[in-house]
């Protein structure tokens, strides 16, 4: 099954981050917070303005994004868990490789 979000909505799959606790503490899955990082799976056509024009979204399929703790709605498709949210709920797009700042001379 494929999903095509409407207007300025995007479909996101959460990305599990691996974190090790110092001291070797075990945290069960029920006590862990859901990650606030995800990968964009599908995007809508864009935001419709009052005059009827459609503006394309800044977020593209494959982008890694950060979103708020209570953003979007959880959905389940073909046994997989996804989130659907508006583009304005996205806090930022993560770059694949961090850039090193050059020293000013």
C-alpha positions, 0 to 999 in steps of 0.5 A: 500500500502506498500513501500520498499525503495531501497539500503540505502534509508529509509522511515520516518514519521514525529513526531509532537512535542508539544510545548507551547509558553510562553505568550500564542501566537497562531501560525497558522499551515501555519507559523509553521516549519515542525518537524525535528524529525521522526520515521523510517517506512521502510529501504532498504537492505543496501549501495552497495559498489564499489566491490558489497558488501552490508553493512546493515544500522545502522537505523532500523524500529521503530527508532526515528531520527533527520534529517536536515531541507532540507533533503529527499523528501516528498511523500504521500501514502494512504493519509499519508505524509512520507519522503524518504531519504538516510541514510547519511542524518540522523543526529542522532538516539534518545534514548527512555529514556535519560541516567543520567550521574553517578557522578565520585567519 
